[in-house]
Amino acid sequence: MGFLERAIRRGVSDAVGKAVGQAITNAVEPKATELVNKAADKIDSATTNVNTQSANTQTGSALEGAFSNFERAASKYATEAAKNMKVCPTCGESTTADKNFCPSCGEKLPKKSIADELVCTSCGTQNNVGTKFCQQCGAKLPFAIAEEQAKAKKDEAVLADFREHLPQYPVWSCGGTDFVLEKESDYCWFSARFDSNFSAEKAVESYRQLLINNGFRQAGQYPSICHLYKMINGSCYHADTEHCFEGDSNTPTIYFNIAEPTGGFDYVKPEPKKQKSFFDLFK
C-alpha cells in the first residue's frame, strides 16, 4: 500500500467517523471499512493515470469531492442502519432494536430506535445520524435531549461518589461535563471536560476559591495557590491543582491526598540571625 493510498484511507475513515458519530461507529464499521477500501482504491488508481504536474491538483479535487460525498453516503447508510439499533444511555454501547435491556451493563434501553429518536417532534423530519438539531426547523432532536440527560445522570453519579469518598473537600460545582473520579491507593483524582482552555482555567480558579472558602489555605515552606491544605482531626488534606492541565488543556484534573507540605502544615519561617558588629566583641 502506497503513501497516498494510506493517506486516502485515513482521510475517508475520518470522514466516516465525522458523518456517523461515535454512538454507532462500531456497529457500521464493517460496511464503512469496505466502502473506505473501495473509495481509496478508486482514487489511488485514478491518480496513476495523470502526469506528475497535474497530479496534485487532480488528486486534491478528487479527495475533496470523495470525502464530501463519502460523508453524505456514510451518514445516509448509518441512518438506515440506525432504524434497527438502540444505544444504551448508561454505557453507550449499541445493540439491536429488539432488545429491552443492554447486553453490556443491564440498563433499561430506550423504547425507540436511534432513527426514531432522530425524527423531529416539531415538524416530523427524519434527520441523519450525527445531527443534534433538526435540519428543517432547527428544533433540538429527541436523541440529543436523551444524550444530554444521560450525561447529566452520569455526571451526578460521579458527584455522588465525590461526596462519599472525598467528604473533607467541597464537592465540584464549577461546571463542565463528562466527570470522572478515580481512586488510587493513596490519592484520588477528579476531572471535568470543557469546550475551551479558557473555560477550564476559570473553573479551576473557581474551585481554588471554593477550597479557600471552606478553610483550605496555602501552607508549608513554599506556599503556593496551586497547593491548598486543611488540617482535620490531625490529618492534613491536600488539593493539588498544579498539574491539572498536563494531560489535556480542556480537561483539568485535580488531585487529592493526605500529605503535609514541605516544612509541615504549621511551618514558620525562622527569624533572620542578627548581624554582630565589631563592638559586640567588647561587651
Disulfide bonds with the S-S distance in Angstrom:
none
